[in-house]
């Protein structure tokens, strides 16, 4: 008998990774770009699906079997997911869903370097998938291979902090960028292990983008989550990130200086200038009065 589907998301295209059908036992909250969704897993239903789908894919492996790979990954059966995705990608090397799922399986099995060519291939096949955000996934893979202290700006392709506070660069669609970064953060926060400073760096960039888009209270929670993953920001980050390291966690995060979360707006700056002008006039008036008094005393 077919397993009753308990998947809670409205459409498969909005789900984590790249479902081609609704996977039973996995519920993903669909949320706006300024907060993270939650994942609920009915493990009994999920494991029953894996057994049933595994019997079918064992006889007729095809594109839809990439959903079984994803189910293995949600169940944290990473080796089983990679074994199946390897079989599928050899049979269907030009199928986007198969290729990108294989890249994810490689990454979760600690094979980021091997995942990069498959991620590039997936982008060639469908660069617009997942809100056009998979270029960020490729940057994450490259950074994971490079190691050292992660730089959030190499992940999103633009430096939001030329000084201590976040600034909106000219000619950048911040709303589009924050939605792309949101998809990648929301897509992988269930799978990411604790103390993954690279993921923390991506969350820090996400928080800066939320700040620049006016979502300061939501950004505060994301900054705290980034710190929880072991990432802290420092102006010396750029120099520190050049230091070679064998693995991502072989270097401790740089101890941060205090991060300034906002800068004075135009009105605050205008008020400040007026106050300084008033003080200057008052001071000049007092000096003139004193000079006149001295001159009067001399003449008397």
FENQUIKA-V19065 format. One record per residue. N is the residue number from 1. RES is the residue in three letters. BURIAL is + if it has 24 or more other C-alpha atoms within 12 Angstrom, else -. D_FIRST is the distance of its C-alpha to the first C-alpha in whole Angstrom. Layout:
((N	RES	BURIAL	D_FIRST) (N	RES	BURIAL	D_FIRST))
//
This chain:
((1	UNK	-	0) (2	UNK	-	4) (3	UNK	-	6) (4	UNK	-	9) (5	UNK	-	12) (6	UNK	-	15) (7	UNK	+	18) (8	UNK	-	21) (9	UNK	+	23) (10	UNK	-	24) (11	UNK	-	24) (12	UNK	-	23) (13	UNK	-	26) (14	UNK	+	28) (15	UNK	+	25) (16	UNK	+	27) (17	UNK	+	27) (18	UNK	+	26) (19	UNK	+	22) (20	UNK	+	21) (21	UNK	+	18) (22	UNK	+	17) (23	UNK	+	16) (24	UNK	+	14) (25	UNK	+	16) (26	UNK	+	19) (27	UNK	+	22) (28	UNK	+	25) (29	UNK	-	28) (30	UNK	+	29) (31	UNK	-	33) (32	UNK	-	37) (33	UNK	+	39) (34	UNK	+	41) (35	UNK	+	38) (36	UNK	+	35) (37	UNK	+	32) (38	UNK	-	30) (39	UNK	+	26) (40	UNK	-	24) (41	UNK	+	21) (42	UNK	+	19) (43	UNK	-	19) (44	UNK	-	16) (45	UNK	+	13) (46	UNK	+	15) (47	UNK	+	15) (48	UNK	+	11) (49	UNK	+	11) (50	UNK	+	14) (51	UNK	-	13) (52	UNK	-	10) (53	UNK	+	12) (54	UNK	+	15) (55	UNK	-	13) (56	UNK	-	13) (57	UNK	+	17) (58	UNK	-	18) (59	UNK	-	18) (60	UNK	-	19) (61	UNK	+	20) (62	UNK	+	21) (63	UNK	+	22) (64	UNK	+	19) (65	UNK	+	19) (66	UNK	+	22) (67	UNK	+	19) (68	UNK	+	18) (69	UNK	+	22) (70	UNK	+	22) (71	UNK	+	19) (72	UNK	+	21) (73	UNK	+	24) (74	UNK	+	23) (75	UNK	+	22) (76	UNK	+	26) (77	UNK	-	25) (78	UNK	+	27) (79	UNK	+	28) (80	UNK	+	24) (81	UNK	+	24) (82	UNK	+	28) (83	UNK	-	27) (84	UNK	+	24) (85	UNK	+	26) (86	UNK	+	29) (87	UNK	+	27) (88	UNK	+	26) (89	UNK	+	30) (90	UNK	-	31) (91	UNK	-	29) (92	UNK	-	29) (93	UNK	+	33) (94	UNK	-	33) (95	UNK	+	30) (96	UNK	+	31) (97	UNK	+	27) (98	UNK	+	27) (99	UNK	+	31) (100	UNK	+	31) (101	UNK	+	28) (102	UNK	+	30) (103	UNK	+	33) (104	UNK	+	31) (105	UNK	+	29) (106	UNK	+	33) (107	UNK	+	35) (108	UNK	+	32) (109	UNK	+	33) (110	UNK	-	37) (111	UNK	+	38) (112	UNK	+	39) (113	UNK	+	42) (114	UNK	+	39) (115	UNK	+	37) (116	UNK	+	40) (117	UNK	+	40) (118	UNK	+	36) (119	UNK	+	37) (120	UNK	+	40) (121	UNK	+	38) (122	UNK	+	35) (123	UNK	+	38) (124	UNK	-	39) (125	UNK	-	36) (126	UNK	+	36) (127	UNK	-	38) (128	UNK	-	37) (129	UNK	+	34) (130	UNK	+	33) (131	UNK	+	36) (132	UNK	+	38) (133	UNK	+	38) (134	UNK	+	37) (135	UNK	+	41) (136	UNK	+	41) (137	UNK	+	38) (138	UNK	+	40) (139	UNK	+	43) (140	UNK	+	41) (141	UNK	+	41) (142	UNK	+	44) (143	UNK	+	46) (144	UNK	+	43) (145	UNK	+	45) (146	UNK	+	48) (147	UNK	+	48) (148	UNK	+	51) (149	UNK	+	51) (150	UNK	+	49) (151	UNK	+	50) (152	UNK	+	48) (153	UNK	+	50) (154	UNK	+	49) (155	UNK	+	46) (156	UNK	+	46) (157	UNK	-	49) (158	UNK	+	52) (159	UNK	+	54) (160	UNK	+	54) (161	UNK	+	56) (162	UNK	-	60) (163	UNK	-	61) (164	UNK	-	60) (165	UNK	+	58) (166	UNK	+	55) (167	UNK	+	57) (168	UNK	+	55) (169	UNK	-	56) (170	UNK	-	58) (171	UNK	-	56) (172	UNK	-	52) (173	UNK	-	49) (174	UNK	+	48) (175	UNK	-	46) (176	UNK	-	44) (177	UNK	+	44) (178	UNK	+	43) (179	UNK	+	40) (180	UNK	+	39) (181	UNK	+	40) (182	UNK	+	38) (183	UNK	+	35) (184	UNK	+	36) (185	UNK	+	37) (186	UNK	+	34) (187	UNK	+	31) (188	UNK	+	32) (189	UNK	+	34) (190	UNK	+	30) (191	UNK	+	31) (192	UNK	+	34) (193	UNK	-	36) (194	UNK	-	39) (195	UNK	-	42) (196	UNK	+	41) (197	UNK	+	45) (198	UNK	+	43) (199	UNK	+	41) (200	UNK	+	43) (201	UNK	+	46) (202	UNK	+	43) (203	UNK	+	43) (204	UNK	+	46) (205	UNK	+	47) (206	UNK	+	44) (207	UNK	+	46) (208	UNK	+	49) (209	UNK	+	48) (210	UNK	+	47) (211	UNK	+	50) (212	UNK	+	52) (213	UNK	+	49) (214	UNK	-	50) (215	UNK	+	48) (216	UNK	-	50) (217	UNK	-	48) (218	UNK	+	45) (219	UNK	+	46) (220	UNK	+	48) (221	UNK	-	45) (222	UNK	+	44) (223	UNK	+	47) (224	UNK	-	46) (225	UNK	+	43) (226	UNK	+	44) (227	UNK	+	47) (228	UNK	-	44) (229	UNK	+	43) (230	UNK	+	46) (231	UNK	+	48) (232	UNK	+	51) (233	UNK	+	53) (234	UNK	+	57) (235	UNK	-	59) (236	UNK	-	60) (237	UNK	+	56) (238	UNK	-	57) (239	UNK	-	60) (240	UNK	-	57) (241	UNK	+	54) (242	UNK	-	57) (243	UNK	-	57) (244	UNK	-	55) (245	UNK	-	52) (246	UNK	-	50) (247	UNK	-	47) (248	UNK	+	46) (249	UNK	+	47) (250	UNK	-	50) (251	UNK	+	52) (252	UNK	+	52) (253	UNK	+	52) (254	UNK	+	55) (255	UNK	-	57) (256	UNK	-	57) (257	UNK	-	60) (258	UNK	-	59) (259	UNK	-	57) (260	UNK	-	59) (261	UNK	+	56) (262	UNK	-	58) (263	UNK	-	61) (264	UNK	-	64) (265	UNK	-	63) (266	UNK	-	66) (267	UNK	-	67) (268	UNK	-	67) (269	UNK	-	69) (270	UNK	-	72) (271	UNK	-	72) (272	UNK	-	73) (273	UNK	-	76) (274	UNK	-	77) (275	UNK	-	78) (276	UNK	-	79) (277	UNK	-	82) (278	UNK	-	83) (279	UNK	-	84) (280	UNK	-	86) (281	UNK	-	88) (282	UNK	-	88) (283	UNK	-	89) (284	UNK	-	92) (285	UNK	-	93) (286	UNK	-	94) (287	UNK	-	95) (288	UNK	-	98) (289	UNK	-	99) (290	UNK	-	100) (291	UNK	-	102) (292	UNK	-	104) (293	UNK	-	105) (294	UNK	-	106) (295	UNK	-	108) (296	UNK	-	109) (297	UNK	-	111) (298	UNK	-	112) (299	UNK	-	114) (300	UNK	-	115))
//
